[in-house]
Amino acid sequence: MTRDEKIESNLGLVHSCAKKFINRGIEYDDLYSAGCIGLIKAIDNFDEGLGYKLSTYAVPVILGEIKRLFRDGGTVKISRSLKDLSQKALRISEEYKKENGVDIPISILAKNLGTDEFSASEALTASQCVLSLTGANDDSEHQIDVPVDSIEENLCEKLSLSQVITELSDFERQLIELRYFKHKTQTQTASVLNMTQVQVSRKEKKLLLKMRQKLTV
């Protein structure tokens, strides 16, 4: 499939992402144009060898370009329902990370929120928009831009994690896959690997430390 064919066949992703930002102060055509830029960037930088689907790689990049449009032109207007869902998503995400040492999978977050994975992902990214805190007038001296992590940076972190996982032994990858991709408990993982729960717990902690060290090199 040619580059142009890939772009054309994935324009539906751009429409899906752009529709989430309707009635927030920017015309749909501008949202769509920004999303198309993100799609093109995703297609040009996509590496099939990483094991990701193009759509999985493209959506965060498309959202990043659309949100960049808001950051450059003004504040994103977030609905009350999305803001409430975002706060709940952040709370669940933080609690999961404290307990497990890794970011919560979108599938688990969606289940806890009682929503679909796209909405769960949007709830998380909604909190990443730049917030503009202004005084009573439009004087720029009274405006504070609160910096946040960019979607592109988060995506790079995920790709780096994917690379680290490929460097693990077959046994180590199986353990990580069972725990964090198939969402098995330590007891269930122990049963599959013919280990005790305590052995799985100890091995998992060592693996996570090993992976963190590789990611910070």
C-alpha positions in Angstrom: 0.0 0.0 0.0 1.4 3.4 -1.0 1.7 6.3 1.4 -1.2 8.1 -0.2 -3.4 5.0 0.1 -2.5 4.6 3.8 -3.4 8.3 4.4 -6.7 7.9 2.6 -7.7 4.6 4.3 -7.0 6.1 7.7 -8.8 9.4 7.4 -11.6 7.9 9.5 -9.3 8.1 12.5 -8.8 11.8 12.0 -12.6 12.3 11.8 -13.1 10.3 15.0 -10.5 12.3 16.9 -11.6 15.7 15.5 -15.2 15.1 16.5 -14.2 14.9 20.1 -13.3 18.6 20.0 -16.3 20.0 18.3 -17.8 23.1 19.9 -14.7 24.0 21.9 -13.8 27.2 20.1 -12.1 26.0 16.9 -13.7 25.3 13.6 -14.0 21.6 12.6 -12.1 22.2 9.3 -9.1 23.4 11.4 -9.4 20.5 13.8 -9.5 18.1 10.8 -6.5 19.7 9.1 -4.4 19.5 12.3 -5.5 15.8 12.7 -4.4 15.1 9.1 -1.0 16.5 9.9 -0.8 14.1 12.8 -1.9 11.2 10.6 0.8 12.0 8.0 3.5 12.2 10.8 2.3 8.9 12.2 2.4 7.2 8.8 5.9 8.6 8.0 7.3 7.5 11.4 5.5 4.2 11.8 7.6 1.1 12.2 5.7 -2.2 11.6 8.6 -4.1 13.3 7.6 -2.7 16.7 4.5 -4.8 16.7 2.0 -1.9 17.0 -1.0 -1.5 14.7 -0.9 1.7 12.7 -4.1 2.9 14.3 -2.7 2.3 17.8 0.3 4.4 16.9 -1.6 7.1 15.0 -4.4 8.1 17.4 -2.1 9.6 20.1 -0.2 11.5 17.4 -3.4 12.8 15.8 -4.7 13.9 19.2 -1.4 15.5 19.9 -1.6 17.7 16.8 -5.1 18.7 17.5 -4.3 19.7 21.1 -1.3 21.6 19.8 -3.7 23.7 17.8 -5.5 24.6 21.1 -2.3 25.3 22.9 -1.2 27.6 20.2 -4.5 29.4 19.8 -6.2 29.3 23.2 -7.5 27.2 26.0 -9.3 23.9 25.4 -12.8 24.0 26.7 -13.5 20.8 28.5 -17.1 19.8 29.3 -18.0 19.2 32.9 -18.8 15.5 32.3 -15.3 15.0 30.6 -13.6 16.9 33.4 -15.3 14.7 36.0 -14.4 11.6 34.1 -10.8 12.8 33.7 -10.4 13.4 37.4 -11.7 9.9 38.1 -9.4 8.4 35.5 -6.4 10.2 37.0 -7.2 9.0 40.5 -7.6 5.4 39.3 -4.5 5.6 37.2 -2.4 7.0 40.1 -3.7 4.3 42.5 -2.9 1.6 40.0 0.6 2.8 39.5 1.3 3.0 43.2 0.1 -0.6 43.7 1.7 -2.1 40.5 4.6 0.1 39.6 3.5 0.6 36.0 0.9 2.7 34.2 -2.6 1.3 34.1 -3.6 -0.5 30.8 -6.4 1.4 29.0 -8.5 -1.7 28.9 -8.5 -1.9 32.7 -9.0 1.8 33.1 -12.0 1.6 30.8 -13.5 -1.2 32.8 -13.1 0.7 36.1 -14.7 3.8 34.5 -17.5 1.8 33.0 -16.8 3.2 29.5 -15.1 2.2 26.2 -11.3 2.4 25.7 -11.4 5.5 23.4 -13.4 7.4 26.0 -11.0 6.3 28.7 -8.0 7.4 26.7 -9.6 10.8 26.0 -10.3 11.2 29.8 -6.6 10.8 30.5 -5.4 13.0 27.7 -8.0 15.7 28.6 -5.9 16.5 31.7 -2.8 17.0 29.5 -4.0 20.2 27.8 -2.3 23.4 28.7 -4.4 25.4 31.3 -4.5 29.1 31.0 -5.0 30.9 34.3 -6.0 34.5 33.7 -7.0 37.5 35.8 -10.0 39.7 35.2 -8.5 41.3 32.1 -6.6 40.0 29.1 -3.2 41.4 30.2 -0.6 38.7 29.4 1.2 39.5 32.7 -1.7 37.9 34.5 -1.6 34.7 32.4 0.1 31.6 33.6 0.7 28.6 31.3 0.8 25.3 33.2 3.2 22.9 31.4 2.1 19.3 31.0 3.6 16.2 29.4 3.0 16.0 25.6 1.3 13.0 23.9 4.4 12.7 21.7 6.6 12.2 24.8 4.3 9.6 26.2 4.3 7.8 22.9 8.1 7.8 22.9 8.1 6.3 26.4 5.8 3.5 25.2 7.9 2.7 22.2 11.0 2.7 24.5 9.3 0.3 26.8 8.4 -2.0 23.8 12.1 -2.0 22.9 13.1 -3.0 26.4 10.6 -5.8 26.5 12.1 -7.3 23.3 15.5 -7.5 25.1 14.1 -9.7 27.9 14.5 -13.5 27.9 11.5 -15.6 26.7 10.7 -16.5 30.3 10.8 -12.8 31.4 8.7 -11.7 28.5 6.1 -14.4 29.3 5.9 -13.2 32.9 5.5 -9.6 31.9 2.9 -10.5 29.2 0.9 -12.5 31.7 0.9 -9.8 34.4 0.6 -6.6 32.3 -0.9 -7.5 29.0 -3.2 -10.4 29.9 -3.8 -8.9 33.3 -3.3 -12.1 35.3 -2.9 -12.0 39.0 0.4 -13.2 40.5 -1.3 -16.4 41.6 -2.7 -17.1 38.1 0.7 -16.3 36.6 2.4 -18.6 39.1 0.1 -21.4 38.0 1.0 -20.9 34.3 4.7 -20.7 34.9 4.8 -23.6 37.5 6.0 -21.2 40.2 4.8 -20.1 43.6 3.1 -16.7 44.1 6.0 -15.6 46.2 8.5 -16.5 43.5 6.5 -14.6 40.9 6.3 -11.6 43.2 10.1 -11.5 43.7 10.9 -12.1 40.0 8.5 -9.4 39.0 10.0 -6.8 41.3 13.5 -7.6 39.9 12.2 -7.5 36.3 10.6 -4.1 36.8 13.7 -2.7 38.4 15.8 -4.1 35.5 13.4 -2.5 33.0 13.4 0.9 34.8 17.2 0.9 34.8 17.3 0.3 31.0 14.7 3.0 30.4 16.7 5.6 32.4 20.1 4.8 30.7 
